[in-house]
């Protein structure tokens, strides 16, 4: 499996937001990464609605 085709800045931001090491993020399957991003988005939207 080849590494994800994302910019270094995007990879660093996602690794920080998802709380995973950068090396794990770069070799994460694309469908799992998309699922984690969707979960993060849902959590952020829920926190905004509470305010």
C-alpha positions, 0 to 999 in steps of 0.5 A, a space after each residue: 500500500 502506498 502512502 496517502 497523497 496529501 501535503 505535509 501540512 495537511 498530514 501534520 494537521 490531521 495527525 494532531 487533530 486525530 491524535 495519531 502518530 504521523 507515520 500511522 496516518 500516512 499508512 492508514 487505509 483511505 477508508 479508515 482515514 475518511 471515517 475518522 475525519 467524519 467522526 471528528 467533524 461530527 464531534 466538532 459540529 456537536 460541540 458548536 451546537 452546544 455553545 
